[in-house]
Amino acid sequence: MKKIIIPLILCLAISANFVEPAEAGFLSSYKARIEKNKIYSDAEKDIKALFEYQTELTNKYDFEGLYKIYSDDFINNDGYNKKVYFKLIKETWETYPDITYQTKIKDIKVYSDYATVQTEEAAFATTTEDSEFISARGELQAYASCVYHLKKINNSWVIAGENILEEKSALKYGDARFIKMDLSAPSFVNAGQEYTSELKIDLPEEDIVIASINREKMVQPASKSEDAFRRLPEDQILERMFAANNDNVNEYNIASVGVTKTEPVDNTKVRVYMNGLAFIMTRVNVVPVNNFIKFEDEDAQKSK
């Protein structure tokens, strides 16, 4: 009996020696987890407040205030630094003085003093002047999916970078505002890779549409390509193939659309006039070719 009890007592004693540190470890781990969750929650709250403030500043056109919440070494995936980026913001506000912005946060991830924020954004505006081709003001609608990169400086979050994953915009004048149009192209392509850009239009029977699709590299100052208009085919789809540039520069595909109507003047003459105009734009992110990636089959062939 004693031979059984003694080992049992020894086991209990050994267990007792380990209980206290295990409980202490569990409690300290639990406290650390609570503290970590609190820090993350506080950071998330501060970041949400930062983006609410960003939207407030943009809708008030507060250039100086907006400038302060971006880090001096800011860069985006078009290669624009802070100076160029804010130059474009200023030009946008001058062109569309009534522009309004909306931002919806989709996800926040915090890594100590760094964070990423995924957003969906929209902007709406009207032009201040009529188009040179049609007596009507233009209406702008723009949408983007972005990932912002944040860092903490002096205990405050600032925006250090931006990746624009997807971006579409449409500027429409006259009757073009009421016609559904969509320009589709891949969001990401390899440098030099061929891809197709496709324009679809739900065309009313009484209208005639001429359109073109061009490609412009995201460089500053911007360069404009020549438009080659053609009548929209019967299937109401216009396509064009491009080869992505090899300059490691992102691109815009831009469709220019003219909507025309005809009306009889007399028994022998018909008047043709433009009653709608649109410019549809979509982003194509060009991924540089990495020449330092080697595949096993290539290495094996070289060694033979």
C-alpha positions as CSV (number, residue, x, y, z in Angstrom):
1,M,0.0,0.0,0.0
2,K,2.8,2.4,0.9
3,K,4.6,1.6,-2.3
4,I,1.6,2.9,-4.2
5,I,0.9,5.9,-2.0
6,I,4.5,7.2,-2.0
7,P,4.8,7.5,-5.8
8,L,1.3,9.1,-5.9
9,I,2.4,11.7,-3.3
10,L,5.6,12.3,-5.3
11,C,3.5,12.8,-8.4
12,L,1.3,15.3,-6.7
13,A,4.3,17.1,-5.3
14,I,5.8,17.3,-8.7
15,S,2.5,18.5,-10.2
16,A,2.2,21.1,-7.4
17,N,5.6,22.5,-8.4
18,F,4.4,23.1,-11.9
19,V,1.0,24.5,-11.2
20,E,2.0,27.9,-10.0
21,P,4.3,28.8,-12.8
22,A,1.8,27.4,-15.4
23,E,-1.0,29.6,-13.9
24,A,1.4,32.5,-13.7
25,G,2.4,32.0,-17.3
26,F,-1.2,31.7,-18.4
27,L,-2.2,34.9,-16.5
28,S,0.7,36.9,-17.9
29,S,0.0,35.6,-21.4
30,Y,-3.7,36.5,-20.9
31,K,-2.8,40.0,-19.7
32,A,-0.4,40.5,-22.6
33,R,-3.1,39.5,-25.0
34,I,-5.5,41.9,-23.5
35,E,-3.0,44.7,-23.6
36,K,-2.1,43.8,-27.2
37,N,-5.8,43.8,-28.2
38,K,-6.2,47.2,-26.5
39,I,-3.3,48.7,-28.3
40,Y,-4.7,47.3,-31.6
41,S,-8.1,48.6,-30.8
42,D,-6.8,52.1,-30.0
43,A,-4.7,52.1,-33.2
44,E,-7.7,51.1,-35.2
45,K,-9.8,53.8,-33.7
46,D,-7.1,56.4,-34.4
47,I,-6.8,55.2,-38.0
48,K,-10.5,55.4,-38.6
49,A,-10.5,58.9,-37.2
50,L,-7.6,59.8,-39.5
51,F,-9.6,58.7,-42.6
52,E,-12.7,60.5,-41.4
53,Y,-10.5,63.6,-41.1
54,Q,-9.0,63.0,-44.6
55,T,-12.5,62.9,-46.1
56,E,-13.5,66.1,-44.2
57,L,-10.4,67.9,-45.4
58,T,-10.9,66.9,-49.1
59,N,-14.5,67.9,-49.1
60,K,-13.5,71.3,-47.6
61,Y,-10.6,71.6,-50.1
62,D,-8.3,72.2,-47.2
63,F,-5.0,71.8,-49.1
64,E,-2.7,72.7,-46.2
65,G,-4.5,70.5,-43.7
66,L,-4.5,67.5,-46.1
67,Y,-0.8,68.0,-46.8
68,K,0.1,67.6,-43.1
69,I,-1.4,64.1,-42.7
70,Y,0.9,62.7,-45.5
71,S,4.5,61.9,-44.7
72,D,7.2,63.8,-46.5
73,D,8.5,60.6,-48.0
74,F,5.1,59.6,-49.4
75,I,5.0,57.6,-52.6
76,N,2.3,55.8,-54.6
77,N,2.3,53.0,-57.0
78,D,2.5,55.4,-60.0
79,G,5.8,56.7,-58.7
80,Y,4.3,60.0,-57.7
81,N,6.0,61.6,-54.6
82,K,4.2,64.0,-52.3
83,K,5.0,67.1,-54.4
84,V,3.6,65.6,-57.6
85,Y,0.7,63.9,-55.8
86,F,-0.5,67.2,-54.3
87,K,0.1,69.1,-57.5
88,L,-2.5,66.7,-59.1
89,I,-4.9,67.2,-56.2
90,K,-4.7,71.0,-56.6
91,E,-5.3,70.7,-60.4
92,T,-8.3,68.4,-59.8
93,W,-9.9,70.9,-57.3
94,E,-9.4,73.7,-59.8
95,T,-11.0,71.7,-62.6
96,Y,-13.9,70.4,-60.5
97,P,-14.5,73.0,-57.7
98,D,-17.6,71.2,-56.5
99,I,-16.1,67.7,-56.3
100,T,-17.2,65.6,-53.3
101,Y,-15.5,62.5,-52.0
102,Q,-16.7,59.4,-50.2
103,T,-14.4,56.8,-48.5
104,K,-15.4,53.4,-47.1
105,I,-12.8,51.5,-45.0
106,K,-12.9,47.8,-45.9
107,D,-10.0,46.5,-43.8
108,I,-7.4,47.7,-41.3
109,K,-4.2,45.8,-40.3
110,V,-1.8,47.1,-37.7
111,Y,1.8,46.0,-37.4
112,S,3.3,47.9,-34.4
113,D,4.1,51.4,-35.8
114,Y,2.9,50.5,-39.3
115,A,-0.5,49.7,-40.8
116,T,-2.3,49.1,-44.0
117,V,-5.9,50.3,-44.8
118,Q,-8.0,49.0,-47.7
119,T,-10.6,51.4,-48.9
120,E,-13.3,51.8,-51.5
121,E,-13.6,55.4,-52.7
122,A,-15.9,57.5,-54.9
123,A,-15.9,61.1,-56.2
124,F,-18.6,63.1,-57.9
125,A,-18.3,66.4,-59.7
126,T,-19.5,68.7,-62.5
127,T,-17.4,70.7,-64.9
128,T,-17.4,74.5,-64.7
129,E,-17.6,75.0,-68.5
130,D,-19.4,73.4,-71.4
131,S,-17.5,71.1,-73.7
132,E,-16.0,72.6,-76.8
133,F,-18.0,70.1,-78.8
134,I,-21.4,70.2,-77.1
135,S,-23.3,72.9,-75.2
136,A,-23.6,71.1,-71.9
137,R,-21.8,70.7,-68.6
138,G,-20.0,67.5,-67.8
139,E,-20.8,65.1,-64.9
140,L,-17.9,63.2,-63.4
141,Q,-18.2,59.9,-61.5
142,A,-15.0,58.1,-60.3
143,Y,-14.5,54.9,-58.3
144,A,-11.3,53.4,-56.9
145,S,-10.1,50.5,-54.7
146,C,-7.0,51.5,-52.8
147,V,-4.5,50.2,-50.1
148,Y,-2.9,52.9,-48.0
149,H,0.3,52.4,-46.1
150,L,0.5,54.2,-42.8
151,K,3.3,54.8,-40.3
152,K,3.4,56.3,-36.8
153,I,5.5,59.4,-36.3
154,N,5.6,61.2,-33.0
155,N,2.7,59.1,-31.8
156,S,0.5,60.1,-34.7
157,W,-0.5,58.2,-37.8
158,V,0.4,59.6,-41.2
159,I,-0.1,58.3,-44.8
160,A,3.2,57.1,-46.2
161,G,2.1,55.3,-49.4
162,E,-0.8,54.3,-51.6
163,N,-1.5,51.5,-54.0
164,I,-4.4,52.0,-56.4
165,L,-5.7,48.5,-57.2
166,E,-8.6,49.5,-59.4
167,E,-9.8,52.8,-60.8
168,K,-12.6,53.8,-63.1
169,S,-14.0,57.1,-64.0
170,A,-16.5,58.6,-66.5
171,L,-17.0,62.2,-67.6
172,K,-20.3,62.5,-69.6
173,Y,-22.0,65.4,-71.3
174,G,-25.5,65.8,-72.7
175,D,-27.5,62.6,-73.6
176,A,-24.4,60.5,-72.9
177,R,-25.2,60.8,-69.2
178,F,-28.2,58.5,-69.7
179,I,-26.4,55.8,-71.8
180,K,-24.8,52.9,-70.0
181,M,-21.1,52.5,-71.0
182,D,-18.4,50.3,-69.7
183,L,-14.7,50.1,-70.5
184,S,-13.0,47.0,-69.3
185,A,-9.3,46.1,-69.2
186,P,-7.2,44.0,-66.9
187,S,-6.2,45.6,-63.6
188,F,-2.7,44.1,-63.7
189,V,-0.6,43.1,-66.7
190,N,3.1,42.3,-67.1
191,A,5.3,44.8,-68.8
192,G,5.2,44.2,-72.6
193,Q,2.2,41.8,-72.3
194,E,-0.6,42.1,-74.8
195,Y,-4.1,42.8,-73.5
196,T,-7.5,43.7,-74.8
197,S,-9.5,46.8,-73.9
198,E,-13.3,46.5,-74.6
199,L,-15.9,49.2,-74.7
200,K,-19.6,48.2,-74.4
201,I,-22.4,50.7,-74.9
202,D,-26.2,50.1,-74.6
203,L,-27.0,52.2,-77.6
204,P,-30.5,53.6,-78.2
205,E,-31.8,52.7,-81.6
206,E,-32.2,56.3,-82.8
207,D,-28.6,57.2,-81.9
208,I,-25.3,56.8,-83.8
209,V,-22.1,56.5,-81.8
210,I,-18.5,57.0,-82.9
211,A,-15.8,56.0,-80.4
212,S,-12.1,55.4,-80.0
213,I,-10.0,53.6,-77.4
214,N,-6.5,54.9,-76.6
215,R,-3.8,54.2,-74.0
216,E,-1.9,56.9,-72.0
217,K,1.0,56.2,-69.8
218,M,0.9,57.8,-66.3
219,V,3.7,60.3,-66.7
220,Q,4.0,64.0,-65.8
221,P,3.4,66.2,-67.6
222,A,0.7,64.0,-69.2
223,S,0.8,63.3,-72.9
224,K,-2.3,62.8,-75.0
225,S,-2.6,60.3,-77.8
226,E,-4.4,60.9,-81.1
227,D,-8.0,59.7,-81.3
228,A,-9.0,57.5,-84.2
229,F,-12.8,57.4,-84.2
230,R,-14.9,54.7,-85.8
231,R,-18.6,53.9,-85.8
232,L,-19.7,51.5,-83.1
233,P,-20.2,48.0,-84.6
234,E,-23.7,46.4,-84.6
235,D,-22.9,44.4,-81.5
236,Q,-22.2,47.7,-79.7
237,I,-18.8,46.5,-78.7
238,L,-15.5,48.2,-79.6
239,E,-12.2,46.4,-78.9
240,R,-8.6,47.3,-79.2
241,M,-5.4,45.4,-78.4
242,F,-2.4,47.0,-76.7
243,A,1.0,45.9,-75.6
244,A,1.7,47.1,-72.1
245,N,4.7,49.5,-72.0
246,N,8.2,48.3,-71.0
247,D,8.9,51.5,-69.1
248,N,7.5,50.2,-65.7
249,V,4.8,52.8,-65.8
250,N,1.1,52.3,-65.1
251,E,-1.4,53.1,-67.9
252,Y,-4.8,54.5,-68.4
253,N,-7.1,53.1,-71.1
254,I,-9.4,56.0,-72.3
255,A,-12.5,55.6,-74.5
256,S,-13.8,58.8,-76.2
257,V,-17.5,58.5,-77.2
258,G,-19.5,60.8,-79.4
259,V,-23.3,60.3,-79.5
260,T,-25.0,61.8,-82.6
261,K,-28.6,62.2,-83.8
262,T,-30.0,62.8,-87.3
263,E,-33.1,64.8,-88.1
264,P,-34.6,65.6,-91.5
265,V,-34.3,69.2,-92.7
266,D,-36.4,68.7,-95.8
267,N,-37.0,65.9,-98.3
268,T,-33.4,65.9,-99.5
269,K,-31.3,67.0,-96.5
270,V,-30.5,65.5,-93.1
271,R,-28.9,67.4,-90.2
272,V,-26.5,65.4,-88.1
273,Y,-25.6,66.9,-84.7
274,M,-23.8,65.7,-81.5
275,N,-26.0,65.5,-78.5
276,G,-23.7,63.5,-76.2
277,L,-20.1,63.1,-75.3
278,A,-18.2,60.9,-72.9
279,F,-14.7,60.0,-71.7
280,I,-14.4,56.6,-69.9
281,M,-11.2,55.7,-68.2
282,T,-9.9,52.6,-66.5
283,R,-6.5,51.9,-64.8
284,V,-4.1,49.2,-66.0
285,N,-1.3,48.5,-63.4
286,V,1.9,47.4,-65.2
287,V,4.0,44.9,-63.3
288,P,7.7,45.2,-64.1
289,V,9.3,42.0,-65.4
290,N,11.6,40.5,-62.8
291,N,14.6,39.2,-64.6
292,F,16.1,37.6,-61.5
293,I,13.6,34.8,-61.2
294,K,14.9,31.4,-62.2
295,F,12.9,28.2,-62.8
296,E,14.1,24.8,-62.0
297,D,13.5,23.4,-65.5
298,E,15.6,26.2,-67.0
299,D,18.4,25.6,-64.5
300,A,18.3,21.9,-65.3
301,Q,18.5,22.5,-69.0
302,K,21.5,24.8,-68.6
303,S,23.3,22.2,-66.6
304,K,22.9,19.5,-69.3
